């Protein structure tokens, strides 16, 4: 018969699998890594099965471990959801929310929303750090992330916030000095402005997919600062079309190769599905979705106008 020790050991095992190791699980749960490791070892003894291959470099499920995880992970996920539903009905919201997002979103979207939320819920504290992806989601104890790079971490849930069309642009002065490229392949002869994590631009020209390798003149992990660099005559950048329309009206940027089709820009809201998501995080997550769905194009217009 299952008892509380079995349930506790199963929980630490499932959490360790989701986090990819004992250390990451201990950070999320705020207990010591040896405690998590001992619980998993006790579970293996109780089941008389080896569940994990683990050493200094590897953390991999055995066949038996995969079976145990498959049978019980959804149980804890359901418990988390039920607990969240219960806690959402319990009084005022309190505590901290840790968020990561690209820098432009903090300025024109997340910060005003965070201030509004904290005014409504005075006992909630919100902490924001800049990131494009979810690589540090576990180590940095993030509750929510707005990411432009889709996550590949299995236990994280991502929902698309919006998708926007992109375009190439440069300043009138840059184009007067260096000329305008006649096709996508000529872009490699120009000063390109990009984020640090991109190795190529994916473009379609006359129906043909072309990957332009980025040997960037300037890289920075900020879309807004890349656009500002383009306005300052530093080179050609990629930006949302709605932002380009506003900047073209102001004579700050001009379209480059407007017949090209750029890969669309997408943003995701990411959170972890298998931990007890507090009611404050659920409330702020739902507020983000509500505001983003109201007028996403206006966000881009405000961000870069």
Residue pairs with C-beta under 8 A, 6 or more apart in sequence:
5 42
6 43
6 46
8 39
9 39
9 40
9 42
9 43
9 46
10 43
10 68
10 72
10 76
11 76
12 25
12 29
12 35
12 36
12 39
12 40
12 43
13 39
13 40
13 43
13 51
13 65
13 68
13 69
13 72
14 69
14 72
14 73
14 76
14 274
15 25
15 28
15 29
15 36
15 76
15 274
15 275
16 22
16 24
16 25
16 36
16 40
16 52
16 59
17 61
17 65
17 69
17 73
18 25
18 73
18 154
18 155
18 272
18 274
19 25
19 27
19 28
19 138
19 155
20 59
20 138
20 153
21 59
22 33
22 36
22 37
22 40
22 59
23 33
24 138
24 139
25 33
25 36
26 32
26 33
26 35
26 36
27 138
27 139
27 141
28 138
28 141
28 275
29 36
40 51
40 52
43 51
44 50
44 51
44 52
47 64
47 68
49 62
49 64
49 65
49 68
50 62
50 64
50 65
51 61
51 62
51 64
51 65
51 68
52 59
52 60
52 61
52 62
52 65
53 59
53 60
53 61
53 62
54 60
61 69
73 274
76 274
77 273
77 274
80 273
80 274
80 275
80 276
80 277
83 276
84 276
84 277
84 278
84 279
84 282
87 278
87 279
88 279
88 282
88 283
90 279
92 121
92 123
93 121
93 123
93 124
93 279
93 280
93 283
94 121
94 123
94 124
94 280
95 123
95 124
95 125
95 278
95 280
96 124
96 125
96 126
96 127
97 124
97 125
97 126
97 127
97 143
97 144
97 280
97 281
97 284
98 127
98 129
98 140
98 141
98 142
98 143
98 144
99 110
99 114
99 126
99 127
99 128
99 129
99 142
99 143
99 144
99 145
99 146
100 128
100 129
100 130
100 131
100 134
100 136
100 137
100 140
100 142
100 144
100 145
100 146
100 147
101 110
101 128
101 130
101 131
101 145
101 146
101 147
102 130
102 131
102 132
102 146
102 147
102 148
102 221
102 222
102 223
102 267
103 130
103 221
103 222
103 223
103 224
103 225
104 222
104 223
104 224
104 303
104 304
105 146
105 267
106 128
106 130
107 224
107 303
108 299
108 302
108 303
109 291
109 292
109 299
109 303
110 128
110 146
110 288
111 128
113 287
113 288
113 291
114 126
114 128
114 284
117 124
117 126
117 283
117 284
117 287
118 124
118 125
118 126
121 280
121 283
124 280
124 284
126 284
129 140
130 221
130 222
131 145
131 147
132 147
132 148
132 149
132 195
132 197
132 221
133 147
133 148
133 149
133 151
133 197
134 142
134 145
134 147
134 149
134 151
134 153
134 156
134 270
136 142
137 145
137 151
137 153
137 156
137 270
137 272
143 271
143 277
143 278
143 281
144 269
144 270
144 271
144 281
144 284
144 285
144 288
145 269
145 270
145 271
146 161
146 267
146 268
146 269
146 270
146 288
147 158
147 267
147 268
147 270
148 265
148 266
148 267
148 268
149 197
150 158
150 266
150 268
151 158
151 268
151 270
155 272
155 273
155 274
156 270
156 271
156 272
156 273
157 270
157 271
157 272
157 273
158 268
158 269
158 270
159 268
159 269
159 289
160 266
160 267
160 268
161 267
161 268
161 269
161 288
161 289
161 292
161 296
162 266
162 267
162 292
162 296
162 299
163 264
163 265
163 266
164 240
164 241
164 242
164 264
164 265
164 266
164 296
164 297
164 300
165 240
165 241
165 242
165 262
165 264
165 265
166 238
166 239
166 240
166 241
166 262
166 263
166 264
166 265
167 238
167 239
167 240
167 241
167 244
167 255
167 256
167 258
167 260
167 262
168 187
168 236
168 237
168 238
168 255
168 256
168 257
168 260
168 262
169 230
169 236
169 237
169 238
169 239
169 244
169 247
169 248
169 253
169 254
169 255
169 256
170 180
170 230
170 235
170 236
170 237
170 253
170 254
170 256
171 230
171 231
171 232
171 233
171 252
171 253
171 254
172 251
172 254
173 233
174 191
174 230
174 233
174 234
174 235
174 236
175 254
175 256
177 233
178 190
178 191
180 256
180 257
181 187
181 189
181 190
181 236
181 256
181 257
183 205
183 257
184 203
184 205
184 210
184 212
184 257
184 260
185 210
185 212
187 201
187 212
187 236
187 257
188 212
188 213
188 215
190 235
190 236
191 217
191 218
191 234
191 235
191 236
192 201
192 212
192 214
192 215
192 216
192 217
192 235
192 236
192 237
193 216
193 217
193 218
193 219
193 226
193 229
193 230
193 234
193 235
193 236
193 237
194 201
194 214
194 216
194 219
194 226
194 237
194 238
195 219
195 220
195 221
195 222
195 223
195 226
196 219
196 220
196 221
197 221
198 214
199 213
199 214
200 211
200 212
200 213
200 214
201 211
201 212
201 214
201 238
201 262
201 263
202 209
202 210
202 211
202 262
202 263
203 209
203 210
203 211
203 212
203 260
203 261
203 262
203 263
204 210
204 260
204 261
205 257
205 259
205 260
205 261
217 234
217 235
218 226
218 229
218 234
218 235
220 226
220 229
223 239
224 303
224 304
226 237
226 238
226 239
227 237
227 239
227 243
227 247
227 253
227 304
229 235
229 237
230 236
230 237
230 239
230 253
231 247
231 252
231 253
236 256
238 262
239 247
239 253
239 304
240 265
240 300
240 304
242 297
242 300
242 301
243 300
243 301
243 303
243 304
243 305
244 253
244 255
246 301
246 304
246 305
247 253
247 304
247 305
248 254
248 255
250 305
269 285
269 288
269 289
271 277
271 281
271 285
292 299
